[in-house]
Amino acid sequence: MHFFYDNRRLLAGVLLSAALLSGCAPKNNSQGSDQSSADVSTSENNPGGDVSQPDGSSVTANGSASLPEDGSQQAAYDFSKPCPESPAVDNSYFADAAFIGDSRTEGLMLYSGIGEVDKYTSIGISIFKLESKKAITIDGVDYTLVEALAQKQYNKVYICLGVNELGYFNDQGFYDSYCQVIDDIKASQPNAVIYIQNLIPLNEDTIAARGGSEYLTNEHLRVYNELTQKVAQEKQVVYLDLYSAFVGEDGQLPADASTDGVHLSGAYYKAWLEYLKTHTVSYETLYPEGGAAE
């Protein structure tokens, strides 16, 4: 799915609405920054009832897939592939969701119009420091983002990390750390659908024009996307292909999507949210036997 080529009408609607809609303030579970990082500072409700699917299954009002009416077994979810497009959900879908990430995720929370959603973000955070950096204070106690997440139960957990890690040049460490984080999230959130969001591309021309770091490249970013897809397959969690939705014909983030080449403009944060709302899957579809694979 490409917002900019295959689905131009969707993006046009999002861009048009950007002038009319303002972002809602989310719950603030973020704190602190990492000065060694690569970060640059800067649906409508479905009506009641089920929607029939070609295989005889149905999709409930919140977009979750259910079993066919005849009780037959659905095909197993393919964790090796990106999540397929699904009927759009509304913002209420994220009421029991948590978002983990860096300043890009912080921007999604602030400017997409998602509403009040629990976020565990820290500017400049990396997958390498996610379980060591005390980035959040709750009731006077300092926690890492993963520790803070464990203080509450969620039905969905979204994670998006990797831009700040590009300067480390430690691909194996990135993969190993991501696997460990997913294991720990699954342990603390046993009933949650975990969504790994791959990395939205960069605009290297804009980064260079602003004197940004030379290691912020789409070539290395694509390596990380391949690794996170491997993590999703191995750990049996959902993989969201944001890269393909946002990449332009020149292999970069469109120039008008970002003023610094890294962080998105408001309209494109709204497009990110629209992608999330049309790529959902139920826990029952992922794990029909009733438990997530280790």
C-alpha positions as CSV (number, residue, x, y, z in Angstrom):
1,M,0.0,0.0,0.0
2,H,1.4,3.4,-1.0
3,F,-0.2,6.5,0.3
4,F,1.4,8.6,-2.4
5,Y,0.8,6.5,-5.5
6,D,-1.7,3.7,-4.9
7,N,-4.0,5.5,-2.5
8,R,-3.7,9.2,-3.5
9,R,-7.3,9.9,-2.6
10,L,-6.8,8.8,1.0
11,L,-3.7,11.0,1.4
12,A,-5.5,13.9,-0.3
13,G,-8.3,13.6,2.2
14,V,-5.8,13.5,5.1
15,L,-3.9,16.5,3.8
16,L,-7.1,18.5,3.3
17,S,-8.3,17.7,6.8
18,A,-5.0,18.8,8.3
19,A,-6.1,22.4,7.8
20,L,-9.3,21.8,9.6
21,L,-8.4,19.5,12.4
22,S,-6.1,20.1,15.4
23,G,-4.3,17.3,17.3
24,C,-5.6,16.2,20.7
25,A,-3.3,16.2,23.7
26,P,-2.4,12.6,24.8
27,K,-1.7,11.3,28.2
28,N,1.9,12.3,29.1
29,N,4.0,9.3,30.0
30,S,7.1,10.7,28.4
31,Q,10.2,12.3,29.9
32,G,13.8,13.1,29.3
33,S,16.1,13.0,26.3
34,D,19.3,11.2,25.2
35,Q,21.9,13.7,24.1
36,S,24.0,11.0,22.3
37,S,21.0,10.1,20.1
38,A,20.5,10.8,16.4
39,D,17.2,12.5,16.9
40,V,16.8,16.0,15.4
41,S,15.0,18.4,17.8
42,T,12.1,19.5,16.4
43,S,-12.9,6.7,10.8
44,E,-15.7,7.1,11.4
45,N,-17.5,4.6,13.7
46,N,-18.5,1.4,12.0
47,P,-22.2,0.8,12.3
48,G,-23.3,-2.1,14.6
49,G,-23.1,-5.6,13.3
50,D,-20.6,-7.7,11.5
51,V,-19.2,-7.2,8.0
52,S,-19.1,-10.5,6.0
53,Q,-15.8,-11.5,4.4
54,P,-15.2,-13.7,1.3
55,D,-14.0,-16.6,3.4
56,G,-17.2,-16.6,5.5
57,S,-15.6,-14.9,8.5
58,S,-16.7,-11.6,9.8
59,V,-15.3,-8.3,11.0
60,T,-16.9,-6.8,14.1
61,A,-17.7,-3.1,14.5
62,N,-14.3,-2.4,15.9
63,G,-12.5,-4.1,12.9
64,S,-11.5,-7.3,14.7
65,A,-11.7,-10.4,12.7
66,S,-13.8,-13.3,14.0
67,L,-14.2,-17.0,13.0
68,P,-16.4,-18.0,10.1
69,E,-20.1,-18.6,11.0
70,D,-19.8,-22.3,10.1
71,G,-17.1,-22.7,12.8
72,S,-14.4,-23.7,10.3
73,Q,-10.8,-22.9,11.0
74,Q,-9.4,-19.8,9.4
75,A,-6.0,-19.9,7.7
76,A,-3.2,-19.3,10.2
77,Y,-1.9,-15.7,10.3
78,D,1.3,-15.3,8.3
79,F,3.7,-13.6,10.7
80,S,6.4,-13.5,7.9
81,K,4.4,-10.8,6.0
82,P,3.2,-7.3,6.8
83,C,-0.2,-6.9,8.2
84,P,-2.8,-6.8,5.4
85,E,-5.2,-3.9,5.0
86,S,-8.4,-4.3,7.1
87,P,-11.7,-2.4,7.6
88,A,-11.0,1.0,9.2
89,V,-11.5,1.4,12.9
90,D,-12.1,4.6,14.8
91,N,-10.0,6.2,17.5
92,S,-11.7,4.3,20.2
93,Y,-9.7,1.2,19.0
94,F,-6.6,2.8,20.7
95,A,-8.3,3.4,24.1
96,D,-6.7,0.2,25.4
97,A,-3.4,0.6,23.5
98,A,0.1,1.7,24.6
99,F,2.7,3.3,22.3
100,I,6.4,2.9,22.8
101,G,8.9,5.0,20.9
102,D,11.1,8.0,20.4
103,S,10.3,11.6,19.2
104,R,8.7,10.3,16.0
105,T,6.1,8.5,18.2
106,E,5.8,11.6,20.4
107,G,4.9,13.5,17.2
108,L,2.2,10.9,16.3
109,M,0.7,11.3,19.7
110,L,0.7,15.1,19.5
111,Y,-0.3,15.9,15.9
112,S,-2.2,13.0,14.5
113,G,-5.5,13.6,16.3
114,I,-5.4,10.2,17.9
115,G,-6.8,11.5,21.2
116,E,-5.9,10.4,24.7
117,V,-3.7,7.4,24.4
118,D,-1.1,6.0,26.9
119,K,2.4,6.7,25.5
120,Y,5.8,5.6,26.8
121,T,8.2,7.8,24.8
122,S,11.5,9.5,25.4
123,I,13.2,11.8,23.0
124,G,16.4,10.2,21.7
125,I,15.6,6.7,23.2
126,S,17.1,3.7,21.4
127,I,16.3,0.0,21.6
128,F,19.7,-0.4,23.2
129,K,18.7,1.8,26.2
130,L,15.0,1.0,26.3
131,E,15.5,-1.4,29.3
132,S,18.2,0.5,31.1
133,K,17.5,4.3,30.8
134,K,15.1,5.5,33.6
135,A,13.0,7.7,31.4
136,I,9.7,7.9,33.2
137,T,8.7,8.9,36.8
138,I,5.5,7.6,38.2
139,D,4.4,8.5,41.7
140,G,8.0,9.5,42.5
141,V,9.5,6.2,41.2
142,D,11.8,6.2,38.2
143,Y,11.1,3.5,35.6
144,T,12.5,2.4,32.2
145,L,9.8,2.5,29.5
146,V,9.4,-1.2,29.6
147,E,9.1,-1.2,33.4
148,A,6.5,1.6,33.2
149,L,4.5,-0.3,30.6
150,A,4.3,-3.3,33.0
151,Q,2.4,-1.2,35.6
152,K,-0.8,-1.5,33.6
153,Q,-2.4,-4.1,31.3
154,Y,-3.1,-3.3,27.6
155,N,-4.8,-5.1,24.7
156,K,-2.5,-3.6,22.1
157,V,1.1,-2.4,22.2
158,Y,2.7,-0.5,19.4
159,I,6.4,-0.1,19.2
160,C,8.5,2.0,16.8
161,L,12.3,2.4,17.3
162,G,15.4,2.5,15.1
163,V,16.3,6.0,13.8
164,N,18.5,6.8,16.8
165,E,20.2,3.5,16.4
166,L,21.4,4.1,12.9
167,G,24.6,5.7,14.2
168,Y,25.6,2.6,16.2
169,F,26.3,0.4,13.2
170,N,25.5,-2.6,15.4
171,D,22.9,-4.5,13.3
172,Q,23.2,-7.8,15.3
173,G,22.9,-5.9,18.6
174,F,19.8,-4.1,17.2
175,Y,18.2,-7.4,16.3
176,D,19.1,-9.1,19.6
177,S,17.9,-6.1,21.7
178,Y,14.6,-5.9,19.8
179,C,14.0,-9.6,20.3
180,Q,14.6,-9.2,24.1
181,V,12.3,-6.2,24.3
182,I,9.5,-8.1,22.6
183,D,10.0,-11.1,24.9
184,D,9.7,-8.7,27.9
185,I,6.6,-7.0,26.6
186,K,4.9,-10.3,25.9
187,A,5.7,-11.4,29.5
188,S,4.1,-8.3,31.0
189,Q,1.3,-8.0,28.5
190,P,0.2,-11.6,27.8
191,N,-3.2,-10.6,26.3
192,A,-1.9,-7.9,24.0
193,V,-1.6,-7.7,20.3
194,I,2.0,-6.4,19.7
195,Y,2.5,-4.3,16.6
196,I,6.1,-3.7,15.4
197,Q,6.0,-0.6,13.2
198,N,8.9,-0.5,10.8
199,L,10.7,2.8,10.1
200,I,9.2,5.5,7.9
201,P,11.9,6.6,5.4
202,L,14.1,9.7,5.8
203,N,14.6,12.5,3.3
204,E,18.4,12.5,3.0
205,D,18.4,15.7,0.9
206,T,16.7,17.7,3.6
207,I,19.0,16.2,6.3
208,A,22.1,17.1,4.3
209,A,20.8,20.6,3.6
210,R,20.3,21.1,7.4
211,G,23.7,19.8,8.2
212,G,22.3,16.6,9.7
213,S,24.3,13.4,10.5
214,E,25.7,11.6,7.6
215,Y,24.8,8.2,9.0
216,L,21.1,8.9,8.7
217,T,20.6,7.0,5.5
218,N,17.7,5.1,4.0
219,E,20.1,2.3,3.0
220,H,20.8,1.5,6.6
221,L,17.2,2.2,7.6
222,R,16.1,-0.5,5.2
223,V,18.4,-3.0,6.8
224,Y,16.8,-2.3,10.2
225,N,13.4,-2.7,8.6
226,E,14.4,-6.2,7.3
227,L,15.6,-7.0,10.8
228,T,12.4,-5.9,12.5
229,Q,10.4,-8.0,10.1
230,K,12.6,-10.9,11.1
231,V,11.9,-10.2,14.7
232,A,8.1,-10.1,14.1
233,Q,8.3,-13.4,12.3
234,E,10.4,-15.1,15.0
235,K,8.4,-13.7,17.9
236,Q,5.0,-14.1,16.3
237,V,3.9,-10.5,16.5
238,V,2.3,-8.2,13.9
239,Y,4.5,-6.3,11.4
240,L,3.3,-3.0,10.1
241,D,5.0,-1.8,6.9
242,L,5.0,2.0,7.3
243,Y,8.0,2.4,5.0
244,S,6.1,1.2,1.9
245,A,3.2,3.5,2.7
246,F,5.4,6.6,2.9
247,V,8.3,6.1,0.5
248,G,8.4,8.2,-2.6
249,E,9.4,7.2,-6.1
250,D,13.0,8.3,-5.4
251,G,13.3,6.0,-2.4
252,Q,13.0,8.8,0.2
253,L,10.3,10.4,2.4
254,P,8.7,13.1,0.2
255,A,10.3,16.5,0.7
256,D,7.1,18.2,1.8
257,A,6.6,15.6,4.5
258,S,9.3,16.9,6.8
259,T,11.1,20.1,7.6
260,D,14.2,18.3,9.0
261,G,14.1,15.0,6.9
262,V,13.4,12.9,10.0
263,H,10.2,14.1,11.8
264,L,6.9,14.4,10.0
265,S,4.7,17.4,9.4
266,G,1.2,17.4,10.9
267,A,-0.6,16.1,7.8
268,Y,1.7,13.1,7.5
269,Y,1.3,12.2,11.2
270,K,-2.4,12.1,10.4
271,A,-1.6,9.8,7.4
272,W,0.4,7.6,9.8
273,L,-2.7,7.3,12.1
274,E,-4.9,6.5,9.1
275,Y,-2.5,3.6,8.2
276,L,-2.7,2.2,11.7
277,K,-6.5,2.4,11.6
278,T,-6.7,0.3,8.4
279,H,-4.2,-2.3,9.5
280,T,-5.5,-4.1,12.6
281,V,-5.8,-7.7,13.6
282,S,-7.5,-9.4,16.6
283,Y,-5.7,-11.5,19.2
284,E,-8.0,-14.4,18.4
285,T,-6.9,-14.3,14.7
286,L,-3.2,-14.3,15.7
287,Y,-3.4,-16.9,18.4
288,P,-6.4,-19.2,17.9
289,E,-5.2,-21.6,20.5
290,G,-5.4,-18.9,23.1
291,G,-1.8,-17.9,23.8
292,A,1.0,-16.0,22.1
293,A,3.9,-18.1,21.0
294,E,7.1,-17.5,22.9
